[in-house]
Amino acid sequence: MTQSDDKIANDKIGTSRRRVLKATGAIVAGLAAPAVLRVGSALAAYPDRPVKIVVANTPGGPSDIIARFMAAAMTDPLGNSVIVENKGGAGGNIGMGFVARAEPDGYTILLTTSAYAVNPGLYNSLPYDPFKDFAAICELAVSPNVFAVQPALGVKTMKEFVALAKKSPEKFNVSAPPIGTTPQLEAEVLKAREGLQGMATVVFAGGGDALKALISNTVQLSSGVLAPAHPQIKAGTIKGLAVTGSKRWHDLPDIPTMAEAGFNDFVFETYCALMAPVKTPPEIVARLEKVALDILAKPDMKEKLTAAGFEVTAKTGKGHMERVAKEVPMYKKVIEDAKIARLLGLTSVAGQAGRQGRRWGCLPRCDPLITVSCDLFALQRIGMARALIPCTLPD
């Protein structure tokens, strides 16, 4: 074969190869186009069915209150209904784990609180990673916590309560929302610092239930977020002894901060934020962020949230994750300094419950295993088992 023949043969091979590649590219493009169109169409139509906000607590607490405010306000700008679903228990881990594993399509999002940042330092294992499993939509608001008592107890300050409780700590209980919330954490810090380890902490699946325990006089002290307690304090049903923010609450000027009450380095607050599963399309996350921030910018919503005990922060998703990055190590140090034992993860605790062969309930009522037992076994580990009784309700 001559050099000219070689050139002709190579040209034919090159032409054939280009034709094959071109044909293959056309086929691939033809196959990919419908998929791209489907994705684009889905994003354009979003939402074409109701959006669900999962609250990792029971009804009546601060996260539930603000979730319902936001759900009602988001319906019109999104063009579809927004509903709230409560999945409380295990320090919020059940609800947070549920959303972390949800379909990342924008139809299931999470209303999270400070427990999201506390739990990594409190539990040995979690059903979510705070930095890898979620895309932050935005931060909504913060609320300070408040220590409150029944007026009939006769104490007017935190110092008076501590002095009274020290006389017979075993006769006193403090109610708190789930383990991992800042009110539960601050209750343990108070006990550790003031020598009140004998005072039992009764942990409930939600802040609303914890507040009811004080109102019904089941416990003598409540450690909870200000938002649900605010109307009860204004009505005189309960008495606020101190707020845990850095300043007094604007319409409760007679209630001092913990620092003013003589307890230094005692600032705790609870934030509320919206999160989506990590693989949710960025366009959907951005739309939800804009809708939420536009709502929070409205004077009537600010007024409504302020009256309910919240301070609107309206941070972007990026701004909120800056808070999370700061608070995860901060709360871990608080937990270590207070010598609070790390707790079993959700899977480990459920296994223990199965081996125990029984369910546990918490005074004054019993709850199903999936809602409460993780918190209760954790309580046993940190010496608060006095509040527990075997559950006698039938399965």
Residue pairs with C-beta under 8 A, 6 or more apart in sequence:
1 9
39 281
42 105
43 281
43 283
43 284
46 106
46 284
46 287
47 78
47 79
47 80
47 106
47 107
48 80
49 80
49 107
50 80
50 81
50 82
50 83
50 107
51 74
51 78
51 80
51 81
51 82
51 83
51 106
51 107
51 108
51 109
52 82
52 83
52 84
52 85
52 107
52 108
52 109
53 67
53 70
53 71
53 82
53 83
53 84
53 85
53 109
53 110
53 111
53 274
54 85
54 86
54 87
54 95
54 98
54 99
54 102
54 108
54 109
54 110
54 111
55 63
55 64
55 67
55 84
55 85
55 86
55 87
55 88
55 95
55 111
56 63
56 87
56 88
56 92
56 93
56 94
56 95
56 96
56 99
56 110
56 111
56 112
56 113
56 115
57 63
57 64
57 86
57 88
57 92
57 95
57 113
57 177
57 178
57 205
57 206
57 207
58 64
58 86
58 88
58 204
58 205
58 206
58 208
58 209
58 371
59 86
59 206
59 208
60 206
60 207
60 208
60 209
60 211
60 212
60 228
61 177
61 206
61 207
61 208
61 209
61 210
61 225
61 228
62 113
62 143
62 207
62 225
62 226
62 227
62 228
62 270
62 272
62 309
62 310
63 111
63 112
63 113
63 207
63 272
64 84
64 86
64 206
64 208
65 227
65 228
65 308
66 111
66 140
66 141
66 227
66 272
66 305
66 308
66 310
67 84
67 111
67 272
68 84
69 301
69 304
69 305
69 308
70 82
70 111
70 140
70 274
70 292
70 295
71 82
71 83
71 84
72 82
73 295
73 301
74 82
74 291
74 292
74 295
75 81
75 82
77 291
77 294
77 295
78 291
84 111
86 95
86 206
87 94
87 95
87 98
88 94
88 95
88 178
88 205
88 206
88 371
89 95
89 178
89 205
89 367
89 370
89 371
89 372
89 374
89 375
90 178
90 346
90 349
90 374
90 375
91 115
91 119
91 122
91 123
91 178
91 179
91 180
91 181
91 343
91 374
91 375
91 378
92 112
92 113
92 115
92 116
92 119
92 178
92 180
92 181
93 119
93 123
93 126
93 127
93 128
93 180
93 345
93 346
93 374
94 127
94 346
94 370
94 371
94 374
95 110
96 110
96 112
96 115
96 116
96 119
96 126
96 127
96 128
97 126
97 127
97 128
97 346
99 108
99 109
99 110
99 134
99 275
99 276
99 277
100 127
100 128
100 129
100 133
100 134
100 277
100 278
101 127
101 277
102 108
102 277
103 277
104 276
104 277
104 278
104 279
104 280
104 281
105 280
105 281
105 284
106 276
106 280
106 281
106 284
106 285
106 288
108 277
109 137
109 274
109 275
109 276
109 288
110 134
110 274
110 275
110 276
111 272
111 273
111 274
112 272
112 273
112 274
112 275
113 181
113 270
113 271
113 272
113 273
114 181
114 182
114 269
114 270
114 271
114 327
114 331
115 178
115 180
115 181
115 182
116 130
116 273
116 275
116 324
117 130
117 323
117 324
117 327
117 328
117 331
118 180
118 181
118 182
118 185
118 327
118 331
118 335
119 126
119 180
120 126
120 130
120 328
120 332
121 328
121 329
121 331
121 332
121 333
121 334
121 335
121 336
121 342
122 179
122 180
122 185
122 331
122 335
122 340
122 342
122 343
123 180
123 342
123 343
123 344
123 345
123 346
124 342
124 343
124 344
124 345
124 348
125 344
125 345
125 346
125 347
125 348
126 345
126 346
127 345
127 346
127 347
128 134
130 324
130 328
131 324
131 325
132 278
133 277
133 278
134 275
134 276
134 277
134 278
135 275
135 276
135 277
135 278
135 279
135 280
135 282
135 285
135 317
136 273
136 274
136 275
136 317
136 318
136 320
136 321
136 324
137 273
137 274
137 275
137 276
137 285
137 288
137 289
137 292
137 317
138 273
138 274
138 288
138 289
138 292
138 293
138 296
138 314
138 315
138 316
138 317
138 319
138 320
139 271
139 272
139 273
139 313
139 314
139 315
139 316
139 319
139 320
139 323
140 271
140 272
140 273
140 274
140 292
140 296
140 310
140 312
140 313
140 314
141 271
141 272
141 296
141 305
141 310
141 311
141 312
141 313
141 314
142 269
142 270
142 271
142 272
142 310
142 311
142 313
143 225
143 226
143 227
143 269
143 270
143 272
143 309
143 310
143 311
144 225
144 226
144 243
144 244
144 245
144 249
144 268
144 269
144 270
145 182
145 183
145 186
145 223
145 224
145 225
145 226
145 243
145 244
145 245
145 268
145 269
145 270
146 222
146 224
146 225
146 226
146 229
146 233
146 240
146 241
146 242
146 243
146 244
146 255
147 158
147 161
147 190
147 221
147 222
147 223
147 240
147 241
147 242
147 244
147 258
148 214
148 221
148 222
148 224
148 229
148 232
148 233
148 238
148 239
148 240
148 241
149 155
149 161
149 214
149 220
149 221
149 222
149 238
149 239
149 241
150 214
150 217
150 220
150 238
150 239
151 236
151 238
151 239
152 217
153 161
153 164
153 220
155 161
155 164
155 241
156 239
156 241
157 241
157 242
157 256
157 261
158 241
158 242
158 258
158 261
158 262
158 263
159 261
159 262
161 221
161 241
162 190
162 194
162 196
165 172
165 196
165 199
165 220
165 221
166 194
166 195
166 196
169 196
169 197
169 198
169 199
170 198
170 199
170 200
170 386
172 196
172 199
172 200
172 220
172 221
173 199
173 200
173 201
173 202
173 218
173 219
173 220
173 221
173 387
174 187
174 191
174 199
174 200
174 201
174 202
174 219
174 220
174 221
174 222
174 223
175 201
175 202
175 203
175 204
175 210
175 211
175 213
175 214
175 218
175 219
175 221
175 222
175 223
175 224
176 183
176 184
176 187
176 201
176 202
176 203
176 204
176 210
176 222
176 223
176 224
177 183
177 184
177 203
177 204
177 206
177 207
177 210
177 224
177 225
178 184
178 203
178 204
178 205
178 206
178 375
179 203
179 343
179 375
179 378
179 379
181 207
181 225
181 270
182 225
182 244
182 268
182 269
182 270
183 207
183 210
183 223
183 224
183 225
183 268
183 270
184 201
184 203
184 223
185 268
185 331
185 334
185 335
185 340
186 223
186 244
186 266
186 268
187 201
187 223
188 201
188 338
188 340
188 382
189 266
189 334
189 338
190 196
190 223
190 263
190 266
191 197
191 199
191 201
192 338
192 339
192 340
193 263
193 338
197 383
199 221
200 384
200 386
200 387
201 379
201 384
201 387
202 210
202 213
202 218
202 219
202 362
202 363
202 387
203 210
203 362
203 375
203 376
203 379
204 210
204 213
204 362
205 367
205 371
205 372
205 375
207 224
207 225
207 228
208 228
210 222
210 223
210 224
211 222
211 224
211 228
211 229
211 232
213 219
213 222
213 364
214 220
214 221
214 222
214 238
215 232
215 237
215 238
216 364
218 363
218 364
222 229
222 238
225 270
225 309
226 243
226 249
226 309
227 308
227 309
227 310
228 309
229 238
229 240
229 309
230 252
230 308
230 309
232 238
233 239
233 240
233 252
233 255
234 251
234 252
240 252
240 255
241 255
241 261
242 255
242 256
242 257
242 258
242 260
242 261
242 263
243 249
243 252
243 255
243 256
243 257
243 258
244 257
244 258
244 266
244 267
244 268
244 269
245 257
245 267
245 269
246 257
246 259
246 267
247 257
248 255
248 256
248 257
248 260
249 255
249 309
250 306
257 267
258 266
258 267
259 266
259 267
271 313
271 320
271 323
272 310
273 315
273 320
274 288
274 292
276 284
276 285
276 288
285 317
289 316
289 317
293 314
293 316
295 301
296 302
296 305
296 312
296 314
297 314
301 312
302 312
305 311
305 312
306 312
315 323
335 342
340 382
341 381
341 382
343 378
343 381
343 382
344 352
344 374
344 377
344 378
344 381
346 374
349 373
349 374
349 377
349 378
350 369
350 373
350 374
352 377
353 359
353 360
353 369
353 373
353 377
358 390
358 391
359 366
359 368
359 369
359 373
359 390
359 391
359 393
359 395
360 369
360 372
360 373
360 376
360 377
360 388
360 389
360 390
360 391
361 367
361 372
361 388
361 389
361 390
361 391
361 392
361 393
362 372
362 375
362 376
362 387
362 388
363 387
363 388
363 389
366 391
366 392
366 393
376 388
379 385
379 387
379 388
380 388
